[in-house]
Amino acid sequence: MKLLSVNIGRPRPNPWKGLSATGIDKRPVTGPVAVSAPGPKGTGAVGLAGDRVYDVKHHGGSDQAVYAYAREDLDGWQAELGLPLADGVFGENLTTLGVDVNGALIGERWRIGADVVLEVSCPRIPCGTFQGWLGRDGWLKRFTRAALPGAYLRVIEPGEIRAADPVEIVHRPDHDVTVALVFRAMTLEGDLLPRLLVADALPEEEKELVRRRTSA
C-alpha cells in the first residue's frame, strides 16, 4: 500500500456554484508536502500546505483535512467513462494504490511515510462543483449509485509526505461502519442510518444529521 501521488489544488473559477474560485483542480507535486491539522471549518484551511478550499461552508476543517481516492477506483471510472483520469482529477489530495479506501472503517488510522498519521472520518458527498468539473450529464447520480466516494481524513500526527510513501494501517476500530456504508446511508439508503452512531470517530456534524433523520 502506498501513495501514488500527493495533489495540491490550483485555484480556478467556479461558475457551477457561483463562487469566486474552486480548489478541485488538484495536480501531483514533487517533493515533500507538510501535513497538519487545519482547525475548524470556515477558514478554507485544509491539511496539506499549499492547498485550500473556497466553499468554506461545506469543505475544509479538521474533519475534512485530507481527501483520499484509490487509483483502482479511478481506473474503473476511466474505463466506464472512456475518459483519461489523471491522479488528482476527483479533487483528491492523496491518490493511493493498494488501499481499500471505501472499505476503510470510520476511525481507522493510516501511517503514511515516517511521521504522518491520518484517521478516516467520513466519505466525500459530491456537489455541483464536482458535476461541473467532470462535465458529464448525470454524473452526480452515477457517482452516488456506485458508492465509491473516497475518504476524508483528519490529521492525528503531523509531518511530511510525498509520492511513493508507504501506507500502513496502524489501528482498526471494533465496529463495521465503513466509508462506503456511511455514504450509502447518507444518500440512497436511509434505512442504514441507525448503524452509523457506533462509529465514535464520525464527525459531530454527521452524527447530528443521523440523529435528526432517525428521530423524524
Disulfide bonds with the S-S distance in Angstrom:
none
